Amino acid sequence: MIFKPTDIASLVFFRVVFGILGFADLMGVWTYYHLYKGYFDPEKLQFKYYGFEWVRPLPEPFLSLVFLGLMAAAVCIALGRWYRVCTVVFAAGFTYVFLLEKALYLNHGYLFCWLSWLMVFLPANRQWSGDVLKNPALRSDQVERWCLWLLMFLMGVVYFFGGIAKLNADWLDGNPLKIWLKSDADMPVLGWLWRQEATAYAMAWGGTLLDLSAPFLLLFRKTRMWALGFLLLFHLTNSLIFQIGIFPWLSISLSLLFFPPDWPRRVFAFLKTKMKWPGRVEAWWEVKTTANVGEVQNLADVVPAYPQRLVKLALALLVAFHLLMPLRHWCFQGNVAWTEEGHRYSWRMMLRSKRGYGHFEIKNKQTGKITKVKPSEYLTDRQCEKVFTHPDLLLQFAHYLRDLSKRRGEPEVEVFAVVRASLNGRHTQPFVDATVDLAKEEWSFFKKSRWIVPLE
């Protein structure tokens, strides 16, 4: 079933959208976070993903050249030119940029990393591409079904586990949507709607039901258009209210892959009945890509000959990983929205509003002298916002202060955090145990951190 030939049109459509969205995302990160905010300055502290502490930003102008090169690769991917090389370069480079600063983590960035590496292995350049113009023998109108199925599966996982994550008391009671919508109450035209408490409940419950049902509704022809309509409303509303970058557009494009694979051809055929230029473009393409080649070759002649056993094994591992990783937070006690343990990589999207404040204390073990440290003296605005609400970042900053003292040749020190935080409008409470020396603590991917104070 997964190796059965199917129309390549949807895969070509996604290749173009992927390249455009990749370009847009990198342009935003480069111009705003790097050039304007200076978040990737090698002389400053960047929070790191555990296991990737070795990833460091390059000095200028080299980092900007990396961004420009990646944006050029994204354009080439959209055009289908030098596809294999550009997908490898883009996947490696986008992952590098993603790993530079943990405080900038977004679910769509994590998803785009996965998609980037998958695109390396998908023959999305076999039709309507610069590679086919250069070598018409590459052209194929078909791909194996698993190429589309894998992309559909990833989108289904995002929807379904996003819905599972919403099944909690805070979300179903309209929190934190009540808080966020009130901040947009002065929006022209729609501000009055955001002020209604019923709006928060409708969005909370409606979003939960849609996320849970969307993958299944998209699978069936009779419910597919209804699902797409609700998803368009859902994603466009999110794009209007929240600053979530390319995620709505990426989700819409992936959702369209659930439709019959030839739907882009049908749209193109419809355009030909309304305008002249689509027919002319198609005629030009046929002349250019079939000259001296004859008929378009069979699927088996042009698709990379991946052994079926290898494909099955790779798909099994990918499916297992993406079904198990979102369940990781069950390894820890406590409210995951508070502790953040198991929160990332689990499609827990837009579920909590957290605020925190406090300071750190460095104690000289020889003299007992205590020095009070404000994180704002070392961190960017975004890092300061996150460090008081994310225990792993808080611990990394404590280690940074410890190591900074050591580099300065000072005696051994202890580092304590005096931090209070609030979750979804609750009263503030201690976030971490202020008596625990964080300089000695280590973060575990699967072990609960004893110094996080439980949510009252």
C-alpha positions in Angstrom: 0.0 0.0 0.0 2.7 2.6 1.0 4.7 1.8 -2.1 1.8 2.2 -4.5 2.4 4.9 -7.2 0.4 8.1 -6.7 0.3 11.5 -8.3 3.3 13.8 -7.6 1.3 17.0 -7.9 0.7 17.5 -4.1 4.3 16.8 -3.3 5.4 19.5 -5.8 2.9 21.9 -4.2 4.3 21.3 -0.8 7.9 21.7 -2.1 7.1 25.2 -3.4 5.3 26.2 -0.1 8.1 24.7 2.0 10.7 26.8 0.2 8.6 30.0 0.5 7.9 29.5 4.2 11.5 28.5 4.9 12.7 31.7 3.2 10.2 33.8 5.2 11.0 32.3 8.5 14.8 32.7 8.1 14.3 36.3 6.9 12.4 37.1 10.1 14.9 35.4 12.4 17.8 37.1 10.7 16.5 40.6 10.5 14.6 40.7 13.8 16.4 38.4 16.3 19.9 38.7 14.9 20.4 42.1 13.2 17.9 44.1 15.4 17.9 42.3 18.7 21.4 40.8 18.6 20.4 37.5 20.2 23.1 35.6 18.4 26.1 37.7 19.5 29.0 35.2 20.2 30.0 37.4 23.1 26.7 37.0 24.8 25.1 34.1 26.6 22.8 31.8 24.6 20.7 29.2 26.3 21.5 25.7 24.9 19.6 22.6 24.2 21.1 19.8 26.4 23.3 17.6 24.2 24.0 20.5 21.8 25.9 22.9 24.1 28.7 22.8 21.4 26.5 24.7 18.9 27.7 28.3 18.9 26.9 31.3 16.8 29.5 32.4 14.2 30.9 35.9 14.4 29.8 38.5 11.8 29.8 38.6 8.8 29.8 34.8 8.7 26.5 34.2 10.5 24.7 36.6 8.2 26.3 34.8 5.2 24.8 31.6 6.7 21.4 33.1 6.8 21.7 34.5 3.2 22.9 31.1 2.0 20.0 29.3 3.6 17.5 31.8 2.2 19.1 31.1 -1.3 18.8 27.4 -0.7 15.1 27.9 0.2 14.5 29.7 -3.0 16.2 26.9 -4.9 14.1 24.3 -3.2 10.9 26.1 -4.1 12.1 26.3 -7.7 13.3 22.7 -7.6 16.9 23.5 -8.8 19.9 21.8 -7.3 17.3 20.1 -5.1 19.4 17.4 -3.4 22.3 19.6 -2.5 20.0 22.5 -1.4 17.8 20.4 0.8 20.8 19.0 2.7 22.3 22.5 3.1 18.9 23.9 4.2 18.2 21.1 6.7 21.6 21.3 8.3 21.6 25.1 8.4 18.0 25.5 9.6 18.7 23.0 12.4 21.8 24.9 13.3 19.9 28.2 13.6 17.2 26.4 15.6 19.8 25.2 18.1 21.4 28.5 18.6 19.0 29.9 21.3 16.7 27.7 23.4 14.8 30.8 24.6 13.4 31.2 21.1 12.0 27.6 20.9 8.7 27.4 18.9 6.9 24.3 18.0 6.8 25.2 14.3 10.6 25.5 14.4 10.9 22.0 15.7 8.4 20.7 13.1 10.2 22.5 10.4 13.5 20.9 11.4 11.9 17.5 10.9 10.3 18.5 7.6 13.6 19.8 6.4 15.4 16.5 6.9 12.5 14.6 5.4 12.6 16.7 2.2 16.1 15.5 1.6 14.7 12.0 0.9 11.5 13.0 -0.9 11.7 13.2 -4.8 9.8 16.5 -4.8 11.9 17.8 -7.8 10.7 15.2 -10.3 8.1 17.5 -11.8 7.8 21.3 -12.4 11.3 22.0 -11.3 14.5 23.5 -12.5 16.2 20.1 -12.2 13.7 18.6 -14.7 14.3 21.6 -17.1 18.0 20.8 -16.9 17.6 17.1 -17.3 14.1 16.1 -18.6 14.9 12.4 -18.0 14.3 13.1 -14.3 10.6 13.9 -14.9 8.0 11.7 -13.3 4.3 12.3 -12.7 4.2 9.8 -9.8 5.8 9.0 -6.5 5.4 6.2 -4.0 2.5 6.8 -1.6 4.7 6.9 1.6 6.2 10.2 0.4 2.9 11.9 1.0 1.7 9.7 3.8 4.7 10.7 6.0 4.0 14.4 5.7 0.3 13.7 6.5 1.2 11.7 9.5 3.4 14.5 11.0 0.5 17.0 10.6 -1.9 14.5 12.1 0.4 14.0 15.1 0.6 17.8 15.6 -3.2 18.1 15.6 -4.0 15.1 17.7 -1.5 15.6 20.4 -2.2 19.3 20.4 -5.8 18.3 21.2 -4.8 15.8 23.9 -2.7 18.5 25.6 -5.7 20.8 25.7 -7.6 18.3 27.9 -6.8 20.0 31.2 -8.8 22.0 33.6 -7.2 25.4 32.9 -7.7 25.3 29.2 -11.2 24.0 29.3 -12.1 26.8 31.7 -11.0 29.3 29.1 -7.5 30.0 30.6 -5.2 31.4 29.4 -7.3 32.6 26.5 -9.2 35.0 28.7 -5.9 36.7 29.6 -4.7 36.9 26.0 -8.0 38.0 24.4 -8.3 40.9 26.9 -4.9 42.2 25.8 -6.4 42.5 22.2 -9.7 44.1 23.3 -8.8 47.3 21.6 -8.3 45.7 18.2 -10.4 47.5 15.5 -13.6 45.7 14.4 -13.0 42.5 16.4 -12.1 44.0 19.8 -15.6 43.7 21.1 -15.6 40.0 20.3 -12.4 39.4 22.2 -13.9 41.1 25.3 -16.7 38.5 25.6 -15.9 35.7 28.1 -18.0 33.4 25.9 -15.4 33.9 23.2 -12.7 32.4 25.3 -14.8 29.3 26.1 -15.9 28.9 22.5 -12.3 29.0 21.3 -11.0 26.7 24.0 -13.6 24.0 23.5 -13.8 24.5 19.8 -10.0 24.3 19.4 -9.8 21.1 21.5 -12.5 19.3 19.5 -11.0 20.5 16.2 -7.5 19.3 17.1 -8.7 15.9 18.3 -10.9 15.3 15.2 -9.1 17.0 12.4 -6.7 14.2 11.4 -9.7 11.8 11.2 -12.1 14.2 9.5 -9.4 14.9 6.8 -9.1 11.3 6.0 -12.6 10.9 4.8 -13.9 12.5 1.6 -17.4 13.4 3.0 -15.9 15.3 6.0 -12.7 16.6 4.4 -14.1 20.0 3.1 -15.8 20.7 6.4 -12.6 20.0 8.3 -10.6 22.3 6.0 -13.1 25.1 6.5 -12.9 24.9 10.2 -9.1 24.6 10.1 -8.9 27.7 7.9 -11.0 29.6 10.4 -8.9 28.2 13.3 -5.5 29.0 11.8 -6.4 32.4 10.4 -7.8 33.5 13.7 -4.6 32.3 15.5 -2.6 34.2 13.0 -4.6 37.4 13.7 -4.4 37.2 17.5 -1.0 35.5 18.2 2.5 36.1 16.9 3.2 32.6 15.7 5.0 33.2 12.5 4.6 30.7 9.6 2.9 28.0 11.7 -0.7 28.7 10.5 0.4 28.6 6.8 2.5 25.5 7.3 -0.4 23.7 8.9 -2.8 24.7 6.2 -0.4 23.5 3.4 0.1 20.2 5.2 -3.6 19.8 5.7 -4.2 20.1 2.0 -2.1 17.0 1.5 -5.0 14.9 2.8 -6.9 15.8 -0.3 -6.6 13.6 -3.5 -2.9 13.9 -4.7 -4.0 15.4 -8.1 -5.9 18.4 -6.6 -3.2 20.9 -7.8 -3.7 19.6 -11.4 -7.5 20.1 -11.0 -6.9 23.7 -9.9 -4.6 24.3 -12.8 -7.1 22.8 -15.2 -9.8 25.1 -13.8 -7.5 28.1 -14.3 -6.9 27.1 -17.9 -10.7 27.5 -18.5 -10.6 31.0 -17.1 -7.3 32.4 -18.3 -4.9 31.9 -21.3 -1.6 32.0 -19.5 -1.8 28.6 -17.6 -2.3 26.8 -20.9 0.6 28.5 -22.5 2.8 27.7 -19.5 1.8 24.1 -19.6 2.5 23.9 -23.4 5.9 25.4 -22.9 6.7 23.0 -20.1 5.7 19.9 -22.1 7.9 21.0 -25.0 10.9 21.7 -22.7 10.6 18.5 -20.6 9.7 15.9 -23.2 12.0 16.8 -26.0 14.4 14.0 -26.9 13.1 12.0 -24.0 9.8 10.6 -25.3 7.1 9.7 -22.8 7.5 10.4 -19.1 9.3 7.5 -17.6 7.7 5.0 -15.2 7.9 5.5 -11.4 10.4 2.7 -11.0 12.8 4.3 -13.5 13.1 7.7 -11.8 12.3 7.5 -8.1 15.4 6.8 -5.9 15.5 3.1 -5.4 15.3 3.0 -1.6 15.1 -0.7 -0.5 11.6 -1.3 0.7 12.8 -3.0 3.9 14.9 0.1 4.7 11.9 2.4 4.1 9.6 0.3 6.3 12.2 0.3 9.1 12.7 4.1 8.9 9.0 4.8 8.8 8.4 2.5 11.8 11.1 4.3 13.8 9.7 7.7 12.9 6.2 6.7 13.8 7.3 5.3 17.1 9.3 8.3 18.0 6.5 10.8 17.2 3.9 8.8 19.0 6.0 8.3 22.2 7.8 11.7 22.5 4.7 13.7 23.3 4.0 11.3 26.2 7.3 12.0 27.9 5.9 14.4 30.4 4.1 11.5 32.1 7.5 10.5 33.4 7.4 13.4 35.8 5.1 14.3 38.7 3.4 17.7 38.8 1.7 20.0 36.3 3.8 20.1 33.1 2.7 23.6 32.4 4.3 24.7 35.7 7.4 22.5 35.8 8.1 22.5 32.0 9.5 19.0 32.3 8.5 17.2 29.1 6.9 20.3 27.7 9.0 20.7 24.6 8.7 18.5 21.5 5.2 17.4 22.7 2.9 19.8 20.7 1.8 21.5 23.9 1.0 24.7 22.0 -0.4 28.0 23.5 -1.5 26.4 26.7 -0.2 28.6 29.5 0.4 32.2 30.4 3.3 32.4 32.9 4.9 35.3 34.6 7.8 35.3 36.9 10.3 37.6 38.6 13.2 37.4 41.1 16.9 37.5 41.4 19.9 35.2 41.9 22.3 35.1 44.8 26.0 34.1 44.6 27.5 33.1 47.9 31.2 33.0 48.5 31.8 29.7 50.3 35.0 31.1 52.0 33.7 34.4 53.3 30.0 33.8 53.2 29.5 37.1 51.3 26.3 37.1 49.2 26.1 39.0 45.9 22.7 39.7 44.4 22.5 39.3 40.7 19.8 40.6 38.3 19.5 38.5 35.2 18.7 41.6 33.1 22.4 42.6 33.5 23.4 39.6 31.4 20.4 38.5 29.4 18.2 39.8 26.5 14.6 40.7 27.1 13.4 37.4 25.7 15.8 35.5 27.8 14.8 37.4 31.0 11.1 36.6 30.3 11.9 32.9 29.9 14.5 32.4 32.7 11.9 33.1 35.5 9.4 30.6 34.1 11.5 27.8 32.6 13.5 25.7 35.2 16.0 24.4 32.7 16.9 27.9 31.5 17.1 29.0 35.2 19.5 26.2 35.9 21.6 27.0 32.9 21.9 30.7 34.1 22.9 29.5 37.6 25.7 27.4 36.0 26.7 30.4 33.9 27.1 32.5 37.0 29.1 29.7 38.7 31.4 29.3 35.7 31.8 33.1 35.4 33.0 33.3 38.9 35.4 30.5 38.2 36.8 32.2 35.1 37.4 35.3 37.1 39.5 33.4 39.5 37.2 33.8 42.5 36.7 31.2 45.3 34.2 28.4 44.9 30.6 29.8 45.1 27.1 28.6 45.6 24.2 29.9 43.5 20.7 30.3 44.7 17.6 31.5 42.9 14.9 33.6 44.6 12.0 33.4 42.1 8.3 33.7 42.2 6.0 32.8 39.3 2.3 32.7 38.3 0.5 30.3 36.0 -2.7 31.3 34.1 -3.6 34.2 36.4 -3.0 32.4 39.7 -1.4 34.2 42.6 2.4 34.2 42.5 4.2 31.6 44.5 7.8 30.4 44.9 9.0 28.7 41.7 12.2 27.1 43.0 13.6 26.2 46.3 15.7 29.2 47.3 17.8 27.0 49.7 19.1 24.6 47.0 22.5 25.3 45.6 21.8 25.2 41.9 25.5 25.3 41.1 25.6 21.6 42.0 22.3 20.5 40.4 22.1 18.9 36.9 19.2 18.7 34.5 17.9 15.3 33.5 15.8 14.6 30.4 13.7 12.0 32.3 14.4 12.6 36.0 12.3 15.1 38.1 14.2 18.1 39.4 13.7 18.2 43.2 14.3 21.9 43.5 11.2 22.9 41.5 8.5 23.9 44.0 5.2 22.1 43.2 2.3 24.2 42.0 -0.1 25.0 44.8 
